Amino acid sequence: MSAVRIGVLALQGDTREHLAALRDCGAESMPVRRPAELDAVDGLVLPGGESTTISHLLREVGLLEPLRARLAGGLPAYGACAGMILLASEILDAGTRGREALPLAGIDITVRRNAFGRQVDSFEGDVAFSGFDDPVHGIFIRAPWVERVGDGVQVLATAVGHPVAVRQGPVLATAFHPEITGDRRIHRLFVDIVNGRR
Ligand code: GLN
């Protein structure tokens, strides 16, 4: 069987780190910047960055509606931080009008942008993760949290009383950034999801 091909949305954010993490897990990986590239992948990673800017760029390059359509059709996706925000079905504190973060509705959750507040803008901590023997070291950078999960959404990790890792079918999202820790378990989980193994 040939390796699955997983795209990394390459408009802004940690594209290189995600491409490398996916390769470490045995997947073929490629950057996605336009609709034809989206058509060529079996799954997509949406990196962190700034969700308002990524939304704007998605629209500029003509990827917004094609991506919504593929997600509605069951495309496996993994979103980290801003990627989690974009994959949500509803975004609170989405930003100023005309420049707000736009939900792609890949997973039935409501997220709040920049939820952890100013004092703890960014923090790190070990988070228990469902199905893993040892905790994940979570790096949260102006991170969102989840305020509502729909039916069929599994909560995989929580921090300060809020879900920070969730999964619904083939869509996975974390409020933190595993691509910068060297821990490949979350990328491996996603590669397994794309392969239909988990
Ligand atoms: N605060 C950013 C946003 O709203 C997310 C930050 C991140 O991806 N590290 O998109």
Boltz pocket constraint, residues with backbone or C-beta under 6 A from the ligand:
constraints:
  - pocket:
      binder: B
      contacts: [[A, 47], [A, 48], [A, 49], [A, 50], [A, 51], [A, 52], [A, 80], [A, 81], [A, 82], [A, 83], [A, 85], [A, 113], [A, 114], [A, 141], [A, 142], [A, 143], [A, 144]]
      max_distance: 6.0
